[in-house]
Amino acid sequence: MILIKSIIENRSLRIILLIALVIRLLVALPIFQDSGKMLQNDSPSYQKVASNLLAGNGYSNCPEEPYYKDVLRTPTYPFLVASTNIFIKDVRFLFVIQLLLDLLTLILIFKLGDHLFSKAAGLVASLFYGISIINVVMCGQVLAETSFVFLIVLSFYLLSKKKKYLLAGFVLGLAVLCKPIGLYLIFLYAGFILLDERRFRPILLILLPFAILVGGWMIRNKSITNCLTISSISSYSLFAYNANMVLAYKGDKPESILREERVNRLYESTNGELGDYSGSYDYMEPFAVGGKDVIINNLGLYTYLHLKNSVNSLIPGVHYVLEMWGKTEGERSTMDVLRKEGIFKATQYYFDGKWMSLGLMIPWIACWIAMLVAALLGGIKIIRKLNWEIIVLVILPGLYFLFISGPSAEPRFGALIAPYFCLLGGFYLGGLDRIKNWL
């Protein structure tokens, strides 16, 4: 009700919501002709778990009997996909749900900006989010990003503005079970509570539901695999992306080719493999051990490459829009070129002379770059003032999502960073007198 009241009372917010809605509908027009455009590489694994849940086959990614338990996908997003299928089987109904969640995220960002800084900052932050390329396009993809962003922003709102610690911990737990990448946010939340409340009881309140949800899922996985893990993707990523990045840099093979060779070679000594079709989970420990060995033995080089590749999350994801509209399919192995030779070479390789499509996206790219510049300036201003609560609540989570991905970073991970950077940009621009007068 409070969010609805904000929309009714604020004309500028209504205009921003309308802009956000129109942009998302326009970008998603191709999916109403071809729902297959909603699918990315990770989409089928979410859909299969969801369909097995609805069919009574349990939490499984297996296409047929026996339905072995899945430990690859955490449950929040598959349950969302399954719940939409209860009402309408068409995958495009999922777009409608994700669109609504994303618009709610925009409203929450306005409320957070207003609470933490000023109403002008909240409006600028929500406008930045409304036109954020990657968040716009993720609404139309069968991927967990939109749901995850909504949940982390909601938990942020419940923590900082509402002080509802139990509920904030519960929502953050759901977010981590949507995308495990958010696991360590709980420590930043605890740090904020210490700064804000200077007592431990609220920390216990936020930890309790979080530990029950996340800890319970990890215990479930341990009972299946004998490994205490939130997802098998963590050990796989360590081996196939983190360690592989180092080996590819030191060798002469592209990362994608080397990854395929190393993974297939490891599978020769295991009964199971990622995807959990066999009922054997013996691949997890070799992935973890093999990945750690390479990283430990090349720690300095790994640290450099990890930080260097993390910034790939800041690349505006215009190619998702162009591919959805059939303007380009891009070149294979573009990410190899990006990691090895940088963004300019990768762009040249991807578009392969088809520059007209990229030219159409330049104004949108400029908006994304403007947000990043404003966020940088806003962050510097906050750090100079040593506003520790904002540093812990906004700057550190933004940097966390920027640098946690490392070698597996790609433009769609910018969706996770965007809420925090939009708030920082809103803080900076919302403090300028000319902009405040406009708003």
C-alpha positions in Angstrom: 0.0 0.0 0.0 2.9 2.4 0.8 4.4 1.8 -2.6 1.1 2.4 -4.4 0.6 5.6 -2.3 4.1 6.8 -3.5 3.0 6.4 -7.2 -0.3 8.2 -6.7 1.3 11.1 -4.9 4.3 11.6 -7.1 3.7 12.7 -10.7 7.4 12.4 -11.6 7.5 8.8 -10.4 4.4 8.0 -12.5 6.2 9.4 -15.6 9.3 7.4 -14.9 7.3 4.2 -14.4 5.5 4.9 -17.7 8.9 5.3 -19.5 10.2 2.1 -17.9 7.1 0.2 -18.9 7.1 1.4 -22.5 10.8 0.6 -23.0 10.4 -2.9 -21.6 7.4 -3.6 -23.8 9.0 -2.3 -26.9 12.2 -4.3 -26.3 10.2 -7.4 -25.6 7.9 -7.2 -28.7 9.8 -10.0 -30.6 9.0 -12.5 -27.9 5.3 -12.2 -28.6 6.0 -13.5 -32.1 8.6 -16.1 -31.0 8.7 -17.1 -27.3 12.0 -18.9 -28.1 13.7 -15.6 -28.0 13.3 -15.6 -24.2 15.6 -18.6 -23.9 19.4 -18.4 -23.1 21.9 -21.1 -22.4 20.8 -21.5 -18.7 17.1 -21.3 -19.3 16.4 -25.0 -20.0 17.8 -26.1 -16.7 15.4 -23.9 -14.8 12.5 -24.9 -17.0 13.2 -28.6 -16.6 13.2 -28.4 -12.8 10.0 -26.4 -12.9 8.3 -29.0 -15.2 9.4 -31.9 -13.0 8.0 -30.1 -9.9 4.6 -29.7 -11.6 4.6 -33.3 -12.9 5.3 -34.6 -9.4 8.8 -35.9 -10.3 10.5 -34.0 -7.5 13.2 -31.4 -7.7 15.1 -32.9 -10.6 16.7 -31.7 -13.9 16.4 -35.1 -15.5 14.4 -35.3 -18.7 13.2 -38.9 -17.9 13.1 -41.5 -15.2 14.8 -42.0 -12.8 14.5 -38.4 -11.6 17.6 -37.9 -9.7 17.7 -34.9 -7.3 19.2 -31.7 -8.7 21.9 -29.7 -6.9 22.8 -27.3 -9.7 19.8 -24.9 -9.5 18.8 -23.3 -6.3 15.0 -23.4 -5.8 13.6 -19.8 -5.8 13.5 -19.2 -9.5 12.4 -22.8 -10.6 9.5 -22.5 -8.1 8.6 -19.1 -9.6 8.7 -20.6 -13.1 6.6 -23.6 -11.9 4.1 -21.3 -10.2 3.5 -19.3 -13.4 3.0 -22.5 -15.3 0.2 -23.5 -13.0 -1.9 -20.6 -14.4 -0.7 -20.3 -17.9 1.7 -22.7 -19.7 2.9 -20.0 -22.2 6.4 -18.9 -21.1 5.5 -15.4 -22.1 3.4 -15.1 -18.9 6.7 -15.3 -17.1 7.7 -12.1 -18.9 4.6 -10.4 -17.5 5.5 -11.5 -13.9 9.1 -10.4 -14.3 8.0 -7.1 -15.8 5.9 -6.4 -12.7 8.7 -7.4 -10.4 11.1 -5.1 -12.2 8.7 -2.1 -12.0 8.3 -2.8 -8.2 12.1 -2.8 -8.0 12.1 0.6 -9.6 9.6 1.9 -7.0 11.7 0.4 -4.2 14.8 2.2 -5.6 12.9 5.5 -5.5 11.9 4.9 -1.9 15.5 3.9 -0.9 16.9 7.0 -2.6 14.4 9.2 -0.9 15.1 7.6 2.5 18.9 7.5 2.2 19.4 10.8 0.4 16.5 13.0 -0.9 13.4 12.8 -3.1 15.4 14.2 -6.1 18.0 11.5 -5.6 15.3 8.8 -5.5 13.8 10.1 -8.7 17.1 10.2 -10.6 18.0 6.8 -9.3 14.7 5.3 -10.4 15.0 7.0 -13.8 18.5 5.5 -14.3 17.1 2.1 -13.4 14.1 2.5 -15.6 16.3 2.9 -18.7 19.1 0.6 -17.6 19.7 -1.5 -20.7 20.5 -4.8 -19.0 17.7 -4.7 -16.5 15.2 -3.8 -19.3 16.2 -6.8 -21.4 16.5 -9.3 -18.5 12.7 -9.0 -18.0 12.2 -10.9 -21.3 14.7 -13.7 -20.5 14.1 -17.0 -18.7 16.9 -16.2 -16.3 17.0 -15.5 -12.5 18.4 -12.0 -12.7 15.2 -10.0 -12.5 13.8 -12.0 -9.6 17.1 -11.9 -7.8 17.4 -8.1 -8.2 13.9 -7.6 -6.9 14.6 -9.7 -3.8 17.9 -8.1 -2.9 16.4 -4.6 -3.3 13.4 -5.6 -1.2 15.6 -7.0 1.5 17.7 -3.8 1.4 14.4 -1.7 1.8 13.2 -3.9 4.7 16.5 -3.6 6.4 17.3 0.1 6.0 14.0 1.8 5.9 11.5 -0.5 7.7 13.9 -2.1 10.2 12.0 -5.4 9.8 15.0 -7.7 10.4 13.3 -11.0 10.4 11.5 -10.3 7.1 14.7 -8.8 5.6 16.6 -12.0 6.5 13.9 -14.2 5.0 13.8 -12.2 1.7 17.6 -12.2 1.5 17.6 -16.0 2.0 15.1 -16.3 -0.9 17.5 -14.1 -3.0 20.5 -16.3 -2.2 18.4 -19.4 -3.2 17.6 -17.5 -6.4 21.3 -16.8 -7.2 23.9 -18.1 -4.8 26.2 -15.1 -5.8 24.4 -13.1 -3.1 25.5 -15.4 -0.2 28.0 -13.0 1.4 25.7 -10.0 1.5 24.6 -11.1 4.9 27.9 -9.9 6.4 27.4 -6.4 5.0 23.8 -6.4 6.4 25.2 -7.4 9.8 27.8 -4.7 9.5 25.2 -2.1 8.8 23.1 -3.2 11.8 26.1 -2.8 14.1 26.7 0.7 12.8 23.0 1.6 13.0 21.8 -0.2 16.1 25.0 -0.9 18.0 23.5 -4.1 19.4 23.4 -7.8 18.5 19.8 -8.7 18.8 18.8 -7.4 15.4 21.7 -9.3 13.9 20.3 -12.5 15.4 16.9 -11.6 14.0 18.2 -11.2 10.5 20.4 -14.3 10.7 17.7 -16.7 11.9 15.5 -16.9 8.8 18.5 -16.5 6.6 20.3 -19.5 8.2 17.1 -21.6 8.2 16.6 -21.1 4.5 20.1 -21.1 3.1 21.5 -23.5 5.7 18.6 -25.9 5.3 19.2 -26.0 1.5 22.9 -26.6 2.0 22.2 -29.5 4.5 19.8 -30.9 1.9 22.6 -30.9 -0.7 25.1 -32.5 1.7 22.7 -35.3 2.3 22.6 -35.9 -1.4 26.2 -35.3 -2.4 28.2 -35.5 0.8 29.4 -32.0 0.1 28.2 -29.0 2.1 27.4 -26.6 -0.7 24.7 -24.3 -1.9 25.1 -25.4 -5.5 27.3 -27.6 -7.6 27.9 -24.6 -9.9 30.4 -23.2 -7.4 32.9 -26.0 -7.7 32.3 -26.2 -11.5 32.9 -22.4 -11.9 36.1 -22.7 -9.8 37.5 -25.3 -12.2 36.0 -24.3 -15.5 36.2 -20.5 -15.3 38.4 -19.3 -12.4 41.3 -21.8 -12.9 40.7 -22.1 -16.6 41.2 -18.3 -17.0 44.7 -18.6 -15.6 45.7 -21.6 -17.7 44.3 -20.0 -20.9 46.3 -16.8 -20.2 49.5 -18.8 -19.8 48.8 -21.0 -22.8 47.8 -20.4 -26.4 44.3 -21.9 -26.5 41.1 -19.9 -26.3 39.3 -20.2 -22.9 36.2 -21.9 -24.4 38.2 -24.6 -26.1 40.5 -25.2 -23.2 37.4 -25.3 -20.9 35.7 -28.0 -22.9 38.9 -30.1 -23.1 39.6 -29.9 -19.3 36.0 -30.6 -18.3 35.7 -33.6 -20.6 39.0 -34.9 -19.4 37.9 -34.7 -15.8 34.6 -36.4 -16.7 36.6 -39.4 -17.9 37.4 -40.2 -14.2 33.9 -39.6 -12.7 30.5 -41.3 -13.0 28.5 -38.1 -12.8 28.6 -34.7 -14.4 27.1 -31.2 -14.1 23.4 -31.4 -14.8 22.8 -34.3 -12.4 21.4 -36.8 -14.9 23.2 -39.8 -13.5 22.5 -39.8 -9.8 26.2 -39.5 -9.1 27.7 -36.3 -7.7 31.3 -37.4 -7.6 32.4 -34.7 -10.1 32.0 -32.0 -7.4 35.1 -32.7 -5.3 37.5 -33.0 -8.3 36.2 -29.8 -9.7 36.8 -28.0 -6.4 40.3 -29.5 -5.8 41.5 -29.0 -9.3 40.3 -25.4 -9.3 41.9 -24.5 -6.0 45.2 -26.1 -6.9 45.6 -23.9 -10.0 44.5 -20.7 -8.2 46.8 -21.3 -5.2 49.8 -22.0 -7.4 49.1 -18.8 -9.4 47.6 -16.5 -6.8 49.2 -13.2 -8.0 48.3 -13.8 -11.7 44.8 -15.0 -10.7 44.1 -11.9 -8.6 45.1 -9.6 -11.5 43.0 -11.6 -14.0 40.1 -11.8 -11.7 39.9 -8.0 -11.1 40.6 -7.3 -14.8 37.8 -9.6 -16.0 35.3 -8.4 -13.4 34.7 -5.1 -15.2 33.1 -7.0 -18.1 29.9 -6.7 -16.0 29.9 -3.0 -16.7 29.6 -3.5 -20.5 26.1 -2.4 -21.6 24.3 -5.5 -22.8 23.1 -4.1 -26.1 23.8 -7.4 -27.8 20.9 -9.0 -25.9 18.5 -6.4 -27.4 20.0 -6.8 -30.9 19.8 -10.6 -30.8 16.2 -10.5 -29.5 15.3 -8.3 -32.5 17.3 -10.5 -34.9 19.7 -7.7 -35.9 22.8 -9.8 -35.2 23.6 -13.2 -33.8 27.2 -12.2 -33.1 30.3 -14.3 -33.5 31.1 -17.3 -31.4 33.9 -17.0 -28.8 33.4 -13.3 -28.4 33.9 -13.7 -24.6 37.3 -15.3 -25.4 38.3 -12.2 -27.4 36.9 -9.9 -24.7 38.9 -11.5 -21.9 42.1 -11.7 -23.9 42.1 -8.6 -26.0 39.6 -6.1 -24.5 36.3 -4.6 -25.3 37.2 -2.8 -28.5 38.6 -5.9 -30.2 35.6 -7.9 -28.9 33.1 -5.4 -30.3 34.8 -5.5 -33.7 34.8 -9.3 -33.6 31.2 -9.6 -32.5 29.7 -7.1 -35.0 31.9 -8.2 -37.9 31.3 -5.1 -39.9 27.5 -4.8 -39.0 27.9 -1.4 -37.4 24.5 0.0 -38.2 22.9 -2.0 -35.4 25.4 -0.8 -32.9 24.9 2.8 -34.0 21.2 2.6 -33.2 22.1 1.7 -29.6 24.5 4.6 -29.0 22.1 6.9 -27.2 21.1 4.1 -24.9 24.8 3.2 -24.3 25.4 6.9 -23.4 22.7 6.7 -20.7 24.4 3.7 -19.2 27.8 5.4 -19.3 26.3 8.5 -17.7 24.9 6.5 -14.9 28.3 4.8 -14.3 30.1 8.2 -14.3 27.5 9.7 -11.9 27.8 6.7 -9.7 31.6 7.0 -9.5 31.3 10.7 -8.6 28.6 10.0 -6.0 30.7 7.2 -4.5 33.7 9.4 -4.2 31.6 12.1 -2.5 30.2 9.6 0.0 33.6 8.1 0.8 35.2 11.6 1.3 32.4 12.3 3.9 33.1 8.9 5.5 29.4 8.2 5.6 29.9 4.6 6.8 26.3 3.5 6.8 25.9 4.4 3.1 29.3 2.9 2.3 28.3 -0.4 3.8 24.7 -0.4 2.4 25.3 0.9 -1.1 29.0 1.2 -2.1 30.3 -2.2 -0.8 27.4 -4.3 -2.2 27.8 -2.6 -5.6 31.6 -3.4 -5.5 30.8 -6.9 -4.2 28.6 -7.7 -7.2 31.1 -6.0 -9.5 34.1 -8.1 -8.4 32.7 -11.4 -7.2 32.1 -12.8 -10.7 35.7 -12.4 -11.9 36.4 -14.7 -14.9 32.7 -15.6 -15.4 31.6 -12.0 -15.5 29.5 -11.0 -18.5 27.2 -8.1 -19.3 24.0 -9.7 -17.8 25.7 -9.5 -14.4 25.4 -5.8 -14.7 21.8 -6.2 -13.7 22.9 -7.1 -10.2 25.2 -4.0 -9.9 22.6 -1.5 -11.4 20.5 -0.9 -8.3 23.4 0.3 -6.2 25.1 2.3 -9.0 21.7 3.9 -9.8 21.4 5.0 -6.2 24.9 6.4 -6.2 24.3 8.2 -9.5 21.0 9.5 -8.1 22.7 10.8 -5.0 25.2 12.8 -7.1 22.9 14.2 -9.7 20.0 14.7 -7.3 22.2 17.0 -5.2 22.7 19.4 -8.1 20.5 22.5 -7.8 19.5 22.6 -11.5 18.3 19.0 -11.5 16.5 19.4 -8.2 14.6 22.4 -9.7 13.5 20.2 -12.7 12.3 17.5 -10.3 
